[in-house]
């Protein structure tokens, strides 16, 4: 559609942005405002001058970024520090309003790192995101609000691994949870990262290995999660994470699996929402609870329980 009074170029940008926003239900009006479409058309969540960044990770000797300053007509490939590697299939990038870019990926140590650049990846700083008790990480998603306010999501485990361990050969019975790491001083020389396990102990995302390539998922068939993860925030700075959930009550992987080499194989969609806590926007302060509870047993695929259980509080790791 074309809005009255818009220039042809602006109308095209508006229409393309509007086409990217989902509708509420088929046949209903879209639950978006003109201001939301305008912000997307102006690339408010990209670089302020419209520069496009394309993260390139798996298969490269290190984290690489494709950079285009002319709407994708030409591209320059810039590489990160030579001291780190790159393993993540779907690395992710976010840019704050001051133009600082943050690239989230998995290093050769199979832990999640954040690469920061203030000059369109001409130079970069690299930081280990995961806390010391994590042994493996997988899948990465990142979002940002105000300058220096960044939230990162990934799957991780604390379970011990054999030498050379990586997600696709993780020890049988390895328990994976969704973690979110946040920082409000990402621009500092040494940012402070606060990490929370946001899925309950008794209901992990996956048990066993997490496949890293194509095909059938190796001898244990653990390609059930594929590579789906995404993270966004709303106008209040509350974050949302979409993941594939491989562990459902119906396949016996909640609680404590009976077999030490248990492998979960479900593939349901789950959306994890920040119920309360610090906003990604400083002026919003601490977000009040919105009353979320853990899904009822019937929805989760287990026998009905007359007493609905409240959401399990997130477990926080010490700041680093």
N, C-alpha and C positions, 0 to 999 in steps of 0.2 A: 504494500500500500504506500501511497505518497501523502505526506502531510502538507497541508496548506501553508504556503509561504516558505517552504524549504527549497534550497537550491537543488539542482538535479543531483549533484554529487552527494550532498547531505542526505537527500531523500533515499538514495541508493544505500548509503551506509546505515541509515535508520532501518530500512527494510531488511537488510541482511542481518542486522543485530536482532531485530524482532523475530526473525525466523529461527533464531537459535534458542529462544525462550520457550519452555514447554507450556502447554495448556493444562488447566486443572483437570478436566475430564473431557472425553470426546464430545464435541458439540457444544461445550460450554465456552464462556468467555475466558481469555487468558488472565491468570492472576498476576499480572504485571502492570506497572504504571509506565507512562511515557518517560518519566525521569529515569527509571531503570533501563529502558531501552537506550536512552540518550547516553547514559554512563557507559554501557557496553559498546555503543557505536564510537564513543570517544576513546575507547581502550583505556578507561580509567584504571583498570587493574593490570594494564601493561605498562610499558615504559612511557613516561610523560610525553616524549616526542614521537610516539608511535612505532618505535623500533620493535621488531618481532624477534623473539628468541625461540629456537627449536632445540630442546635437549636431545643429545645423542649419547648413548651410554654403552649398552651391551655390545661386545664385539670390538670395542675400541681400546687402545692401550691406556686410556684415561678418560675422564669426563670431557666431552666435547660439546660445544654449543654452536648451532647455526644462527647467524645474526644477519638480519635484513633491515636496512634503513630506507628501502624504497618499495614497501608493500609487497615484498616477495619477488620482485623482478630479478634482483641479484642477491647472492648470499656470500657471506664470509664465514669460514669455519674457524673457531677459536678453541684452543684446548686449555684445560685447567692445569693445575700443578703436576709436574712430572713425578712427584713423590707419591701419588695416589693412583689407584687403578679404577676400573669401572666394571660392574657386573650387572647392574639393574637394567631390565628390559625397558621399563617405562619410568624413566627418571622424570622429575617434575620441576617446574620453575615458577616462582612468583616474584613480582616486582612491587615495591612500595612507591608511594607518590614522589619521593625524592629521587627516584631512579635507581635505587639500590636493588640489585637482582640477587635472588637466593635460589640455588640449584640443589635439589635433594636427590641423593643417589646412594647406591651401595658400593663400597670399595672392595678391593681384593680380599680384605679381611672379613668380608661378608657381614659387615656392620654398616649402619646408615651414617652418612656424612652429609654436611651442608657446605656447599661452596658459595662464597659471597663475593660479589663484584660491584664496584661503584663506577666502573668505566666500561660497561657493556662487554665484560669478560676479556678485556685486553689484559687485565691483571686480576688475580683472585686470591682469596684466603680460604683455607679449608679447615673445617672443624668436625670432630667426631661428635655425633649427636647422642648416641645410645649410652646409657650409664654402664659402669664397670661390670655389673653382674649379668649383663646380656651376653649371650654367646653367639647368636646368629640374628640377622635381620632380613626382611624380604618385603618387597612392594613399598613404594614411597609416594606420598602425596603431601602437598604443602599449600598453605594459603596465608595471606597477610592482610593486616589492617593499616593502622598508623605506622609511620616510620619506626622501624625497629621492633614492631609487634608481629611475630610470626608464630604459626602453629604448624606442626608436622605430624603426619600419621604414618604408621608402618606396622607390619607384623613382626614379632620378635619372640624369642624364647630365652629363658634363663637356664635351661637344662644343659648339663655337660655333654660335650661332643667328642668323638674320636679325633685324633690328629687328621687334618685335611677335611674336617667336616664342613659341609656347606648345606644350604637348604634342601637340595634334591637328594642328598644322602644322609640327612639327619637321622640320628639314632631312633630306632623304633620306640614309640611312646613319647617322643618329644612333644611337649605341650606349647602351642603357639597362641599368643594373645594379641589383641590390638592395643597398641600404645600410642599415646599422643604426647609429644614434647612441645612445650611452649617457651617462648622467650619474649621479654619486653625490652631487651637491650641488645638486639641482634647486630646493631652497628658498632658496638663497643669492641675494643681490641680482643677481649676475651668474654664473649657473651655467657650469660648464665642460663642453663637449660634446666627446666623442671619437667620431669617425665612422670606420666601416670599410666598405669595399666587400666584400661577402660572397659574391658570385658571381665566378668566375674571369674574367680578362680575355678568355680565348678562348671563353667560353660565357656571353654576356650573356642577359638576360631578354627583350629586344626590340631589334630594329633598325628604325629608321624612326620613324614617328609613333605616338603612343598616344592613342586616341580619347577624347573627354571627354563625348560625348552618346550619344543613341540612334541608330536607323537603321542604315545599313550601314557606317558608319565613313568616310564621305567618299570622295574620289577614289581614295585608296590602300587603302580597305577595312581600316583598321587598328583595328577594334573587336574584334579577336581576344582581347584580354586582359579584355574587359568591365570590371568594377570590383572584382575579387575580391582581397582581401588581409586577413589577420588575424594577430594576434600574441598569444601567451600565454606563461606561464612555468610551470615545474613546482615541486614542493615544495623543490627545491634552489636555485631561483632561476635556472635555465637557461632561456633563451628559445627559442621556436619560432615560425617565420613560415611561413604558407601563402600561396602566390602562384599566379597563372597564368603559366606559362612559354611565351613565344611563340617562343623560339629553340631549336630542336632540330637535331642534326646532320643529320637526314633532310631538312630543308628548306634546307640549305646556308648557314645563318647563323652557324655557329660558326667560329672562326678569323677570317680576314679576308675578308669578302664581296668578290667580284670587282667588282661594280658599285657605284659611289659612292652611288647612290640606292636601294640594296637595302632591301627591306621584309620583315621576318619576319612569318609569319602562322600559326604554330602556336598551340595552346591547351591545353597539358598542365598538370596539377596538379603542383606541386612543394612540398615542405616543407623548409625550411632550418633547421638545428638548430645552436645554439651548441655547438661541440665542447669548448671550454675557455675560460677567462677569468674575469673578475670575476662573482660571483653578484649577483643583485638583493637578496640577503639578506646583510647585513654579517657575520653570524656564520659564514657558509659560506665566506668568503674567496674564494680563487681556485679555480674548479672544475677538477678534473682532466680530461684528455681522456677521451672515451668511445670512442675508436677509430674515428671515422667516416672513411670514404673516399669519394671521388667515385664515383658509380655506374659500374658496369662498362660497356664500350662497347656491348655488345649491348642492355643496358637503355636506353642513351642513343640507340640507333638508328644506330650506326655500326659499321663492320667490327670483328670481334673482334680484340683485341690480346692476345698471350700474356703481356704484363707489365701487370697491373693498375696503374693510376696512382693515387698517393695524392692526398688532397684538396689543392687549391691553397690555401696560406695566405691568410687574409684580408688585404687591403691597408688599412692604417690611414692616415687623413688626420691632419694635425697637430691637437692639441687647440685649441679656440678658446674 
